[in-house]
Amino acid sequence: MTLRQAFTALTVIRTAKLSFPDKLQRECEKIRLAFPGADSVPSQALDELIADLQTRLEHWNWDGIHQGDIDTIARCVFAGKGNAPEKVIHFLCNEASASTRPSFLGTIAEAYLESWNPDNPLTKFMAGCLIKRSTHLPGRWQKLFQFLPECLELQDGPTKLAQRMLGESNPYRWLQDNGMVAPHGPGFMQFTFKHYLDSLPAITTQNRLQSLILWLSPSKDQVLSGDPAQLSLEKLLSPWHRQNPDPSFKDSLIREVLRLYGNPRKDHQEIWQRVSTPSRGVVMRWLAGKSVEAFMSIVSEVEDSHMWEPRRAFWMALHEQGYVDEAWVALPPDGEKIARRKAAQTGDQSYLGFGRQIAKGNRKNTSLLIMKFGEKIVVEGSHNYRVHIFRPQMTNRPELYQTDYNAEAMTLPNYHPDTHRHDSGWQTNVKRAIL
């Protein structure tokens, strides 16, 4: 007896009364969302399954057929995958209309939510089947459609469910508690989330911010990506294109954005490059202020000088007046250690936004603050570094967000007209040269 024959001879366990615990279902969905496509059937294998089913239909020969194969074909075909002939589609539709087998109907429910589109005839067909065969559905699907009946409404379902979500402080958890295993899933939930986001008031309060953050990252190892992430960042940042929130809210917002999607100057470019220039500019502008503050805090420990407070006040005033478009910091080894320590102590990730200052000799301990004012790059530095103003086309002009900088290599000659010592009245001279 072969192993297959031995398994076939075993008493079949009827699974209608069995169901996966909700927590297990959610963990499976998290894996599926973290590795999209990992559970999909390769196109060649799907084509072979469909061709085999077509042959069986033509000869009406069902010897050796496995219910799991039928379930796989149905899930893929109803979700719009594969190239099934009309005869196979007709057979699957008849099965869906008449089946009492929970596992088969469960695959129809999965395909329905995944591929939901009000203009797709198959979506309408699947909704009808799920309503008519509801008593035969697996327990988790019965729970979902009982508590969230909007999922089976073809026209206004996403809109209605989105309106219910607006009343919840944690809509992601609320959906899960009511049977929606994958609130971040495609199809129906993508339609729903778009309506939800459009209906949300402007994110201008801590409560609204926290609610959306809980949606974007319901757990520490789960962060929304793709189009929904880009739309969410637009929602978070668009109110601040031409104004600033109060400092407390701004700190909370920038902290959460950096935690989830990193620094737009160097992280997750697959998301940030899709965010509009004005919204991305909000983060750049706020991070510029953070860079100035971080630089002043770090160099004050590295170099004890009464001059740092006037410099901090000068550059922060220009930032607050909207003149500093972007800013970046380059630190020597001692400065890096201080930055990492301050990040660990405060939880402020903006301390970690820096490049390395790699010059040797007299400039080995110099820290640099590199700022963008329109087309000009302005460099402030520690250890008696003159303010340098680099105009376009200058050969040794530094660019922002590089990994390494050499303070010695970019230093202009003494008395160069585009450099300014921190002598009496330096602020007036620098401001005139920059603006």
Beta strands, then each sheet from edge to edge (+ up, - down):
strand 1: 326-331
strand 2: 354-357
strand 3: 368-373
strand 4: 376-381
strand 5: 387-390
strand 6: 404-405
strand 7: 419-420
sheet 1: 6+ 2+ 1+ 3- 4+ 5- 7+
end
